[in-house]
Amino acid sequence: MISNKIKILQKLSGTCDIFDYMKGYRKLLWVIFLVIPLWLRGQILEKNSCAAGKKAFYASFRSQERVERVPALFDITHMEAHWNLDPAQRFISGSVIFSFRALRASNYFPLELDEALVVDSVIAGGRPVSYQRPAGYDLHIEGQWAVGDTGSVRVHYHGVPPETGFGAFSLGSNSAGATLWTLSEPYGARDWWPAPQNLQDKIDSVDIFITVPAQYQTGSNGLLADLRDNGPNRIYHWRHRHPIAVYLVAVAVAVYDERRDTIELQEGPVLMQNLLYPEATGPAAQALTAFARHFQWLDSLLIPYPFRNEKYGHAQFGWGGGMEHQTMSFMGGFTFELMVHELAHQWFGDHITCASWRDIWLNEGFATYCTMLAYERFSPNQYWPVVLDQTIESVTSRPGGSVYVDDTSDVSRIFDSRLSYRKGAMLLHMLRWTLGDEAFFRALRAYLNDPDLASGFASTEDMKAHLESESGRDLEYFFDQWYYGEGYPEYFIKWKSDGNDLLLDIRQESSMPAGVSFFEMDLPVLASGPTRDTLLRIHHSRSGEQFRIALPFTTEKLEFDPQKWILSRNNEVLHVEETKWEIGYSLRDYPGRLRIWLSDPFREVELAVFDMQGRKMAAGRYGNQGLLSIDVSGWPSGVYVALLRSGSDEKALKIVLP
């Protein structure tokens, strides 16, 4: 279903040449000793403790996902629905029959139905049975079933469906008259039929009988098995023989122009059945013609279309977007992006459905990324770069937010376009970069072909297991950062050439340090020389990490992530000139710590800091750091002088602690 980096470096506040002024202390200046070893040990212990805490935090999420996958009480093997509908009236009547096998002993068969709908009777075993409506949506059919027992129940009901969700049961109009449609995701099925509202058991097969006034046509799941007149009405029989999640059962009613075609896919022709509003037939025709190649491409990129023995199609409805009802997406329009997005859901969302709304990215993130891949495939130079930029801009427009949905009672959070859709898509894009195309797409196909998941439900852990299996890599750190964690990195890169060696200093800031303090990533860096270039893959494991890379040419230009593989923002790349060496300080961590920065992070420096009475407050030797951190928690406010030496170069820095 388908909406300026804060610099950590502060400019030099004041410098002065005071080496002569401090002659009496100059010998002391270059005495080398370890700076605050006990503090350093404490920082290591603190970081280890923090890492352990975050591992436990993320593990609790994984545990919650496993808990939510409790087996259903019953396996529903078949559903037969009889619905009487008239788009001119907000009303439904009919019955639903469930055939099932008990998976656990139970004294009731659980369904859900909105209180606005009236239960007329319940039949089981050919006789009326009692039922209870204990609270809220609960509808419990009384009985006694042992493990392995089979049976069936039929619920007769009627009423005016409430106006809920995205329009679980909606009325509208087109140029030919009234229209009606359903859209049950995520919790709306119970608002118009007695539904086993869960993500635990798919209904193995369905037969849907829709009685409407004779001037209307209907669209639903599967194939149209029969059509017959019944007085002033017409009865449509739709038959679907694939397991289907409850929220994907759908009905559309309107005066339609029907367009039928076949599309040749890798395993043979598939029926395309499109139900269009009369006024939209012309505008939609061109889009539907072009759609054939998009369908063929996805069919070859992933696995063969899962419902190829039935159909795929579209039914137009009066909603602003689209909804991926199994075998027939309901469409508010026929744009390239919307059509590809809903088609992709037939694999990601319908064939395999998220096992919890916490994992909605397995539906929406994947469909969004398939749409992005379609831009890459069919418009690599024009629209693909634009879509990447817009996606990254959207996700990073706010500092926090995780792909993992922590509150499934909030429908707007489940379907947050920035997080569930776009950040979910970028998570996949970064996995593709991390693993490489071959392993990444092989993992997607293995996931879709997994017999334990196909035609069923999956969690993020299931997807991760396939990515790890096909790549041979442990991806727990990646999902802790990008799925459970919040935020994104910002990179500050300094570089210079030493002959043909490229020297890099890479620092990272997190937009949400409380969410993820550091993102461990493989970084794409493009080094260009006079006549050639090369894309480097650099595994960045800590901020301030430095690299010396031997190249067959002298680097003249450096670009970070030119192809936009990484979800990041406000990145800066700075070339360090050999003769250039500036210093400054930052009070970002004050009170507590003072940061002294060097414009050239590749230098080795000796440092001493004095107060204005000439007392040495700190000293040390630092190699290739660029940012020196000093504990000043016990220092009084006032003016201090830092003296630095690198080779024969000497500099002084005036520091004012407030």
Phi, psi and omega per residue, in radians:
M1 nan 2.422 -3.141
I2 -1.923 nan nan
S3 nan nan nan
N4 nan 2.058 3.089
K5 -0.500 2.320 3.039
I6 -1.384 1.939 -3.046
K7 -1.125 2.422 3.113
I8 -1.502 -0.159 -3.133
L9 -1.831 2.279 3.133
Q10 -1.751 2.457 -3.113
K11 -1.089 2.613 3.129
L12 -0.949 2.129 -3.067
S13 -1.496 -0.296 3.115
G14 3.013 2.318 3.071
T15 -2.223 2.664 3.080
C16 -2.656 2.669 3.129
D17 -1.553 1.625 -3.060
I18 -2.022 0.303 3.130
F19 -1.072 -0.688 3.106
D20 -1.191 -0.675 -3.138
Y21 -1.068 -0.555 -3.075
M22 -1.774 0.531 -3.066
K23 -0.934 -0.672 -3.070
G24 -1.118 -0.321 -3.063
Y25 -2.002 0.110 -3.004
R26 -1.156 -0.644 3.119
K27 -1.122 -0.674 -3.138
L28 -1.164 -0.514 -3.070
L29 -0.962 -0.631 -3.010
W30 -1.778 0.274 3.014
V31 -1.290 2.298 -3.038
I32 -1.805 2.206 3.031
F33 -2.612 2.945 -3.140
L34 -1.335 2.349 -3.113
V35 -1.620 1.976 2.972
I36 0.900 1.074 -3.101
P37 -1.076 -0.615 -3.126
L38 -1.171 -0.675 3.090
W39 -1.072 -0.763 -3.135
L40 -1.046 -0.756 3.117
R41 -1.093 -0.684 3.125
G42 -1.120 -0.657 3.119
Q43 -1.134 -0.689 3.131
I44 -1.101 -0.780 3.127
L45 -1.092 -0.711 -3.130
E46 -1.131 -0.728 -3.140
K47 -1.144 -0.723 3.109
N48 -1.076 -0.732 3.127
S49 -1.110 -0.734 3.135
C50 -1.111 -0.756 3.134
A51 -1.082 -0.719 3.122
A52 -1.121 -0.687 3.121
G53 -1.113 -0.720 -3.138
K54 -1.195 -0.640 3.088
K55 -1.058 -0.740 3.105
A56 -1.138 -0.662 3.133
F57 -1.081 -0.848 3.140
Y58 -1.192 -0.634 3.125
A59 -1.086 -0.587 3.122
S60 -1.132 -0.609 3.074
F61 -1.141 -0.794 -3.135
R62 -1.080 -0.675 3.115
S63 -1.112 -0.712 3.136
Q64 -1.083 -0.683 3.120
E65 -1.096 -0.698 3.128
R66 -1.169 -0.681 3.132
V67 -1.080 -0.681 -3.095
E68 -1.179 -0.298 -3.101
R69 -1.600 0.776 3.070
V70 -1.240 2.337 -3.132
P71 -1.035 2.615 3.101
A72 -1.243 2.820 3.071
L73 -1.217 -0.607 -3.054
F74 -2.314 2.624 2.961
D75 -1.769 1.928 -3.134
I76 -1.446 1.996 -3.044
T77 -1.570 -0.403 -3.129
H78 -2.776 2.561 3.013
M79 -2.275 2.332 3.050
E80 -2.138 2.033 -3.091
A81 -1.945 2.415 3.046
H82 -2.168 1.953 -3.071
W83 -2.147 2.319 3.046
N84 -1.827 2.079 -3.012
L85 -2.371 2.562 3.020
D86 -2.466 2.014 -3.095
P87 -1.021 -0.294 3.120
A88 -1.423 -0.115 -3.100
Q89 -2.315 2.397 3.031
R90 -1.495 1.481 -3.050
F91 -2.819 2.575 3.058
I92 -2.464 2.488 2.985
S93 -2.511 2.764 3.137
G94 2.633 -2.703 -3.126
S95 -2.655 2.758 3.089
V96 -2.321 2.274 3.127
I97 -1.938 2.258 3.080
F98 -2.006 2.230 2.954
S99 -1.822 2.440 -2.965
F100 -2.687 2.934 3.004
R101 -2.250 2.319 -3.097
A102 -1.327 2.235 3.071
L103 -1.619 -0.436 3.074
R104 -2.465 2.715 3.107
A105 -1.108 2.413 -3.098
S106 -2.719 2.623 3.056
N107 -1.892 0.274 3.022
Y108 -2.753 2.710 3.068
F109 -1.848 2.031 -2.978
P110 -1.516 2.250 2.989
L111 -2.336 2.999 3.025
E112 -2.296 2.473 -3.140
L113 -2.694 2.355 3.140
D114 -1.077 2.519 -3.102
E115 -1.112 -0.339 3.123
A116 -1.239 -0.289 -3.116
L117 -1.729 2.374 -3.020
V118 -1.702 2.270 3.027
V119 -1.495 2.123 3.140
D120 -1.487 -0.738 3.118
S121 -2.937 2.826 3.060
V122 -2.285 2.275 -3.112
I123 -2.058 2.354 3.040
A124 -2.511 2.303 -3.125
G125 1.080 0.516 3.102
G126 1.398 0.131 -3.124
R127 -2.437 2.709 3.110
P128 -1.133 2.506 3.077
V129 -2.283 2.817 -3.129
S130 -1.404 2.773 3.080
Y131 -2.541 2.791 3.118
Q132 -2.212 2.527 2.997
R133 -2.112 1.337 -2.927
P134 -1.128 -0.704 -3.100
A135 -2.940 2.558 3.045
G136 0.994 -2.193 -3.090
Y137 -1.543 -0.161 -2.974
D138 -1.068 2.316 3.009
L139 -2.318 1.879 -3.061
H140 -1.895 2.072 3.104
I141 -1.549 2.127 -3.028
E142 -1.357 2.536 3.125
G143 2.999 -3.120 3.102
Q144 -2.284 2.073 3.139
W145 -2.295 2.273 3.036
A146 -1.659 2.904 3.133
V147 -1.008 2.241 3.126
G148 1.631 -0.233 3.118
D149 -1.125 2.543 3.039
T150 -1.967 2.783 3.141
G151 -3.098 -3.023 3.093
S152 -2.689 2.675 3.030
V153 -2.379 2.598 3.102
R154 -2.234 2.188 -3.134
V155 -1.914 2.084 3.017
H156 -1.674 2.360 -3.066
Y157 -2.701 2.945 3.045
H158 -2.798 2.943 3.056
G159 2.586 -3.078 3.127
V160 -1.796 1.900 -3.126
P161 -1.079 2.411 3.123
P162 -1.217 2.797 3.083
E163 -1.594 1.808 -3.021
T164 -2.394 2.936 2.988
G165 0.958 -2.421 3.115
F166 -1.494 0.132 -3.072
G167 1.917 1.068 -3.085
A168 -0.978 -0.625 3.101
F169 -2.486 1.918 -2.959
S170 -2.274 2.622 3.058
L171 -2.036 2.615 3.097
G172 -2.770 -2.704 3.122
S173 -2.722 2.729 2.952
N174 -2.258 -2.948 -3.052
S175 -1.156 -0.297 -3.089
A176 -1.803 -0.074 3.131
G177 2.504 -2.716 -3.071
A178 -1.323 2.695 3.108
T179 -2.358 2.760 3.116
L180 -2.532 2.481 3.065
W181 -2.687 2.854 3.069
T182 -2.121 2.663 3.066
L183 -2.655 1.741 -2.914
S184 -1.663 -0.129 -3.107
E185 -1.268 2.344 -0.054
P186 -1.623 -0.516 -2.988
Y187 -2.109 0.325 -2.941
G188 -1.554 -0.182 -3.114
A189 -0.994 -0.722 -3.100
R190 -1.157 -0.202 3.141
D191 -1.469 -0.115 3.097
W192 -2.468 -0.135 3.001
W193 -2.686 2.680 3.129
P194 -1.211 1.878 -2.900
A195 -2.092 2.504 2.942
P196 -1.386 1.364 -2.925
Q197 -1.288 1.608 -3.139
N198 -2.754 2.979 3.004
L199 -2.059 0.758 -3.109
Q200 -2.063 -0.565 -3.073
D201 -2.406 2.224 3.009
K202 -1.557 2.557 3.043
I203 -1.319 2.175 -2.976
D204 -1.130 -0.632 3.120
S205 -2.757 2.750 -3.114
V206 -2.430 2.579 2.920
D207 -2.187 2.179 -3.056
I208 -2.108 2.098 3.114
F209 -1.902 2.076 -3.075
I210 -2.063 2.059 3.097
T211 -1.765 2.114 -3.087
V212 -2.378 2.798 2.996
P213 -0.954 2.523 -2.899
A214 -1.065 -0.364 -3.095
Q215 -1.351 -0.164 -3.051
Y216 -1.752 2.740 2.973
Q217 -1.993 2.814 3.134
T218 -2.224 2.732 3.005
G219 -2.280 2.508 3.129
S220 -2.817 -2.936 -3.076
N221 -1.337 2.519 3.028
G222 1.426 -2.648 -3.076
L223 -1.806 2.584 3.025
L224 -1.329 1.853 -3.045
A225 -1.492 -0.493 -3.064
D226 -2.801 2.638 3.087
L227 -2.534 2.127 -3.119
R228 -2.532 2.633 3.112
D229 -1.461 2.567 3.105
N230 -2.485 1.472 -3.056
G231 1.125 -2.238 -3.139
P232 -1.394 -0.001 -3.082
N233 -1.955 3.003 3.084
R234 -2.363 2.413 -3.106
I235 -1.927 2.121 3.077
Y236 -1.785 2.321 3.101
H237 -2.022 1.937 3.094
W238 -1.798 2.314 -3.079
R239 -2.136 2.235 -3.124
H240 -2.274 2.212 -3.034
R241 -2.053 0.671 3.031
H242 -2.263 2.558 3.059
P243 -0.987 2.446 -3.055
I244 -2.443 2.358 3.044
A245 -1.224 2.580 -3.035
V246 -0.985 -0.738 -3.040
Y247 -1.240 -0.155 -3.126
L248 -1.643 -0.142 3.033
V249 -1.209 2.252 -2.992
A250 -2.639 2.756 3.118
V251 -2.442 2.380 2.988
A252 -2.230 2.426 -3.134
V253 -2.350 2.258 3.119
A254 -3.005 3.016 2.866
V255 -1.425 1.988 -3.049
Y256 -2.061 2.644 2.801
D257 -1.683 2.160 -3.093
E258 -1.687 2.362 3.069
R259 -2.190 2.119 3.138
R260 -1.992 2.375 3.058
D261 -2.505 3.051 2.944
T262 -2.174 2.558 3.090
I263 -2.101 2.283 3.130
E264 -1.420 1.964 3.082
L265 -1.856 3.141 -2.988
Q266 -1.145 -0.386 3.124
E267 -2.010 0.419 3.062
G268 2.072 3.117 -3.075
P269 -1.292 2.576 3.089
V270 -2.212 2.379 3.102
L271 -1.197 2.295 2.976
M272 -1.912 2.057 -3.110
Q273 -2.124 1.973 -3.073
N274 -2.049 2.238 3.109
L275 -1.913 1.948 -2.991
L276 -2.037 2.518 2.976
Y277 -1.100 2.494 -3.083
P278 -0.932 -0.678 -3.105
E279 -1.273 -0.211 -3.073
A280 -1.834 -0.051 -3.028
T281 -1.019 -0.821 -3.128
G282 -1.121 -0.957 -3.134
P283 -1.038 -0.561 -3.096
A284 -1.380 -0.400 -3.020
A285 -1.027 -0.803 -3.116
Q286 -1.142 -0.727 3.132
A287 -1.109 -0.690 -3.133
L288 -1.211 -0.567 3.083
T289 -1.154 -0.793 3.118
A290 -1.184 -0.462 -3.087
F291 -1.074 -0.472 -3.083
A292 -0.973 -0.763 -3.099
R293 -1.254 -0.499 3.088
H294 -1.193 -0.702 3.097
F295 -1.091 -0.834 -3.131
Q296 -1.072 -0.672 -3.141
W297 -1.141 -0.845 3.130
L298 -1.107 -0.664 3.130
D299 -1.068 -0.579 3.134
S300 -1.546 -0.525 -3.128
L301 -1.237 -0.683 -3.041
L302 -1.745 -2.041 2.987
I303 -2.153 2.884 3.133
P304 -0.913 2.496 -3.123
Y305 -0.797 2.163 -2.967
P306 -1.156 -0.386 -3.052
F307 -2.022 0.612 -2.984
R308 -1.152 -0.370 3.118
N309 -1.431 -0.021 3.098
E310 -2.050 -1.540 -3.114
K311 -2.931 3.000 2.737
Y312 -2.373 2.577 3.133
G313 -2.952 -3.050 -3.117
H314 -2.325 2.468 2.958
A315 -2.133 2.152 -3.116
Q316 -1.268 2.455 3.087
F317 -2.486 3.056 -2.959
G318 -1.626 0.436 3.141
W319 -1.726 2.774 -3.035
G320 -1.320 -0.327 -3.101
G321 -2.106 -2.274 3.138
G322 -2.585 2.819 3.129
M323 -2.474 2.247 -2.960
E324 -1.431 0.890 3.126
H325 -1.015 2.393 -2.945
Q326 -1.018 2.150 -3.119
T327 1.289 -0.208 3.094
M328 -2.611 1.740 3.123
S329 -1.311 2.429 3.053
F330 -1.597 2.278 -2.931
M331 -2.184 2.317 3.001
G332 -1.483 -0.269 3.126
G333 -2.906 -3.054 -3.048
F334 -2.324 0.885 3.066
T335 -1.397 2.755 3.123
F336 -0.934 -0.876 -3.034
E337 -1.159 -0.756 -3.117
L338 -1.147 -0.730 -3.100
M339 -1.159 -0.747 3.141
V340 -1.209 -0.691 -3.135
H341 -1.034 -0.876 -3.104
E342 -1.212 -0.597 3.056
L343 -1.097 -0.770 -3.125
A344 -1.042 -0.527 3.109
H345 -1.108 -0.396 3.134
Q346 -1.076 -0.484 3.015
W347 -1.564 -0.918 -3.039
F348 -1.815 1.618 -3.108
G349 2.338 -0.696 -3.125
D350 -1.799 -1.062 3.083
H351 -1.029 -0.877 2.978
I352 -2.125 2.202 -3.048
T353 -1.963 2.516 3.105
C354 -1.005 2.403 -3.095
A355 -1.401 -0.160 3.097
S356 -2.716 2.613 3.066
W357 -1.164 -0.235 2.997
R358 -1.100 -0.491 -3.070
D359 -1.761 0.460 -3.043
I360 -1.029 -0.373 3.118
W361 -1.066 -0.457 3.095
L362 -1.114 -0.406 2.994
N363 -1.599 -1.072 -2.931
E364 -1.394 -0.700 3.108
G365 -1.106 -0.686 -3.134
F366 -1.225 -0.746 3.116
A367 -1.125 -0.663 3.102
T368 -1.132 -0.724 -3.131
Y369 -1.230 -0.607 3.061
C370 -1.067 -0.644 3.079
T371 -1.138 -0.721 3.084
M372 -1.099 -0.717 3.106
L373 -1.096 -0.582 3.093
A374 -1.140 -0.677 3.040
Y375 -1.097 -0.715 3.116
E376 -1.096 -0.682 -3.094
R377 -1.303 -0.750 -2.976
F378 -1.807 -0.231 3.094
S379 -2.577 1.103 -2.998
P380 -1.149 -0.483 -3.057
N381 -1.759 -0.480 -3.045
Q382 -1.654 -1.036 -2.997
Y383 -1.700 -0.510 -3.105
W384 -1.012 -0.848 3.109
P385 -1.091 -0.622 -3.135
V386 -1.172 -0.761 -3.137
V387 -1.107 -0.727 3.093
L388 -1.056 -0.833 3.139
D389 -1.053 -0.788 -3.099
Q390 -1.155 -0.651 3.141
T391 -1.156 -0.822 3.128
I392 -1.107 -0.741 3.132
E393 -1.055 -0.735 -3.139
S394 -1.126 -0.848 -3.069
V395 -1.128 -0.697 -3.074
T396 -1.557 0.139 3.124
S397 -1.216 -0.287 3.042
R398 -2.314 2.624 -2.982
P399 -1.302 -0.510 -2.996
G400 -2.012 -2.865 3.103
G401 1.776 2.272 -3.135
S402 -1.924 2.764 3.047
V403 -1.194 -0.653 3.075
Y404 -1.085 2.249 -3.117
V405 -1.567 1.971 -3.076
D406 -1.539 -0.178 -3.131
D407 -2.398 1.665 -3.092
T408 -1.444 -0.009 3.025
S409 -1.429 -0.253 -3.108
D410 -1.751 1.780 -3.067
V411 -1.097 -0.625 3.128
S412 -1.148 -0.514 3.078
R413 -1.305 -0.699 3.103
I414 -0.979 -0.821 -3.046
F415 -1.804 0.648 3.065
D416 -1.151 2.004 -3.039
S417 -1.126 -0.556 -3.129
R418 -1.240 -0.681 -2.999
L419 -1.712 -1.008 -3.069
S420 -1.200 -0.592 -3.085
Y421 -1.601 -1.154 -2.944
R422 -1.375 -0.757 3.104
K423 -1.188 -0.629 3.041
G424 -1.038 -0.716 3.108
A425 -1.151 -0.716 3.132
M426 -1.202 -0.535 3.034
L427 -1.014 -0.779 3.108
L428 -1.154 -0.693 3.138
H429 -1.072 -0.718 3.125
M430 -1.244 -0.601 3.044
L431 -1.110 -0.689 3.102
R432 -1.061 -0.751 3.087
W433 -1.145 -0.752 -3.075
T434 -1.139 -0.717 -3.047
L435 -1.662 -0.384 -3.020
G436 1.598 2.659 -3.061
D437 -1.012 -0.789 -3.027
E438 -1.064 -0.907 -3.116
A439 -1.184 -0.666 -3.094
F440 -1.102 -0.918 -3.090
F441 -1.266 -0.519 3.037
R442 -1.098 -0.681 3.119
A443 -1.156 -0.704 3.108
L444 -1.075 -0.740 3.141
R445 -1.194 -0.659 3.102
A446 -1.120 -0.685 3.086
Y447 -1.064 -0.837 -3.108
L448 -1.189 -0.461 -3.137
N449 -1.624 -0.099 -3.082
D450 -1.064 2.062 -3.090
P451 -1.109 -0.386 3.105
D452 -1.407 -0.246 -3.100
L453 -2.004 -0.580 -3.082
A454 -0.988 2.355 -3.090
S455 1.076 0.362 -3.126
G456 -2.401 -2.499 -3.049
F457 -2.112 2.690 3.138
A458 -2.505 2.703 3.053
S459 -1.938 2.987 3.064
T460 -1.043 -0.637 3.115
E461 -1.087 -0.598 3.082
D462 -1.133 -0.794 3.111
M463 -1.101 -0.773 -3.133
K464 -1.038 -0.693 -3.126
A465 -1.062 -0.686 3.124
H466 -1.248 -0.683 3.091
L467 -1.089 -0.699 3.130
E468 -1.214 -0.721 -3.109
S469 -1.123 -0.754 -3.081
E470 -1.352 -0.408 -3.104
S471 -1.790 -0.350 -3.066
G472 1.286 0.356 -3.100
R473 -2.052 2.543 3.035
D474 -1.459 2.051 -3.047
L475 -1.919 0.281 -3.124
E476 -1.070 -0.721 3.131
Y477 -1.066 -0.673 -3.095
F478 -1.142 -0.805 -3.118
F479 -1.258 -0.556 3.041
D480 -1.067 -0.678 -3.130
Q481 -1.318 -0.898 -2.881
W482 -1.723 -0.414 3.128
Y483 -1.689 -0.962 3.135
Y484 -1.427 -0.607 -3.042
G485 -1.355 3.014 -3.138
E486 -2.089 2.746 3.004
G487 1.601 -2.955 -3.099
Y488 -2.738 2.812 -3.124
P489 -1.580 2.742 2.956
E490 -2.183 2.305 -3.015
Y491 -1.941 2.443 3.051
F492 -2.214 1.941 -2.992
I493 -2.054 2.227 2.990
K494 -1.962 2.525 -3.119
W495 -2.596 2.737 2.962
K496 -2.747 2.851 3.137
S497 -1.766 2.456 3.001
D498 -2.169 1.535 -2.954
G499 1.154 -2.205 3.075
N500 -1.603 0.025 3.072
D501 -1.466 2.360 3.062
L502 -1.754 2.167 3.103
L503 -1.817 2.247 -3.110
L504 -2.183 2.432 2.975
D505 -2.183 2.012 -3.020
I506 -2.059 2.086 3.115
R507 -2.055 2.630 -3.072
Q508 -2.364 2.426 2.971
E509 -2.087 2.489 3.098
S510 -1.681 2.443 3.094
S511 -1.228 -0.320 -3.088
M512 -2.488 1.291 -3.056
P513 -0.978 -0.542 3.118
A514 -1.229 -0.395 3.115
G515 -1.510 -0.972 3.043
V516 -2.463 2.051 -3.090
S517 -1.355 -0.502 3.132
F518 -2.640 2.361 3.102
F519 -1.766 1.960 3.076
E520 -1.403 2.113 -3.009
M521 -2.545 2.703 2.864
D522 -1.490 2.087 -3.036
L523 -1.794 2.343 3.058
P524 -1.550 2.133 3.135
V525 -2.255 2.155 -3.124
L526 -1.709 2.013 3.082
A527 -1.786 2.235 -3.101
S528 -2.085 2.373 3.075
G529 -1.958 -2.888 -3.083
P530 -1.073 -0.630 -3.042
T531 -2.270 -0.040 -3.087
R532 -2.695 2.955 3.064
D533 -2.514 2.963 3.097
T534 -2.620 2.468 3.100
L535 -1.645 2.058 -3.117
L536 -1.645 2.493 3.026
R537 -1.925 1.961 -3.021
I538 -2.055 2.085 3.118
H539 -1.427 2.001 -3.060
H540 -1.759 1.976 -3.006
S541 -1.958 -0.131 3.087
R542 -2.834 2.628 3.117
S543 -1.230 2.433 -3.105
G544 1.509 0.099 3.131
E545 -1.184 2.433 -3.124
Q546 -2.048 2.601 -3.064
F547 -2.358 2.471 2.953
R548 -2.084 2.046 -3.023
I549 -2.116 2.135 3.115
A550 -1.401 2.179 3.133
L551 -2.124 2.782 3.105
P552 -1.458 0.257 3.122
F553 -2.709 2.889 3.073
T554 -1.539 2.212 -3.094
T555 -1.267 2.237 3.079
E556 -1.934 -0.336 -3.127
K557 -2.587 2.502 3.132
L558 -2.299 2.310 3.090
E559 -2.184 2.401 3.072
F560 -1.687 2.187 3.027
D561 0.854 1.010 -3.090
P562 -1.150 -0.413 -3.114
Q563 -1.694 0.103 3.044
K564 1.066 0.998 3.071
W565 -1.539 -0.392 -2.993
I566 -1.914 2.371 3.027
L567 -1.360 1.762 -3.102
S568 -2.684 3.053 -3.042
R569 -2.708 2.684 3.033
N570 0.985 0.663 -3.137
N571 -1.371 2.558 -3.136
E572 -2.304 2.425 3.079
V573 -2.145 2.206 -3.074
L574 -2.227 2.216 3.062
H575 -1.477 2.170 -3.134
V576 -1.593 2.049 3.109
E577 -1.335 2.564 -3.113
E578 -1.030 -0.684 -3.046
T579 -1.538 -0.110 -3.018
K580 -1.662 2.236 3.088
W581 -2.635 1.862 3.113
E582 -2.049 2.715 3.120
I583 -2.314 2.784 3.101
G584 -2.921 -3.092 3.116
Y585 -2.467 2.783 -3.135
S586 -2.311 2.422 3.072
L587 -1.821 0.480 -3.090
R588 -1.008 -0.687 -3.108
D589 -1.715 0.221 -3.109
Y590 -1.541 2.461 0.065
P591 -1.382 2.603 -3.119
G592 2.294 -1.054 -3.073
R593 -2.366 2.617 3.068
L594 -1.997 2.329 3.088
R595 -1.885 2.167 3.006
I596 -1.891 2.173 -3.083
W597 -1.956 2.659 3.102
L598 -2.086 2.371 3.125
S599 -1.197 -0.444 3.094
D600 -1.900 1.777 -3.081
P601 -1.343 -0.055 -3.064
F602 -1.659 0.060 -3.140
R603 -1.524 2.648 2.911
E604 -1.711 2.285 -3.067
V605 -2.271 2.657 2.949
E606 -1.920 2.475 -3.011
L607 -2.355 2.473 2.921
A608 -2.489 2.464 3.133
V609 -2.105 2.277 -3.104
F610 -2.125 2.612 2.949
D611 -1.520 3.135 -3.035
M612 -1.344 -0.071 3.002
Q613 -1.649 0.055 3.095
G614 1.512 0.129 3.118
R615 -1.419 2.331 3.139
K616 -1.386 2.152 -3.083
M617 -1.716 -0.499 -3.141
A618 -2.827 2.707 3.096
A619 -2.788 2.765 3.107
G620 3.026 2.953 3.050
R621 -1.980 2.347 -3.077
Y622 -2.254 2.373 3.135
G623 -2.057 2.151 3.008
N624 0.857 1.038 -3.128
Q625 -2.087 -0.768 3.098
G626 1.404 -0.430 3.141
L627 -2.459 1.966 -3.080
L628 -1.798 2.253 -3.081
S629 -1.961 2.200 -3.064
I630 -2.178 2.369 3.094
D631 -1.359 2.013 3.135
V632 -2.098 0.383 -3.045
S633 -1.085 -0.460 -3.134
G634 -1.737 0.098 -3.087
W635 -1.494 2.434 3.057
P636 -1.305 2.795 3.053
S637 -1.075 2.624 3.121
G638 2.599 -2.931 -3.093
V639 -1.783 2.395 3.114
Y640 -2.313 2.838 3.119
V641 -2.237 2.204 3.054
A642 -1.797 2.242 3.092
L643 -1.914 2.233 -3.095
L644 -2.208 2.490 3.082
R645 -2.329 2.347 3.022
S646 -2.328 1.865 -3.028
G647 1.082 -2.152 3.133
S648 -1.636 -0.045 -3.124
D649 -1.533 2.397 3.109
E650 -2.267 2.451 3.106
K651 -2.444 2.710 3.079
A652 -2.227 2.577 -3.083
L653 -2.350 2.178 3.062
K654 -1.468 2.276 -3.097
I655 -2.161 2.312 3.103
V656 -2.061 2.029 3.060
L657 -1.686 2.149 -3.061
P658 -1.250 nan nan
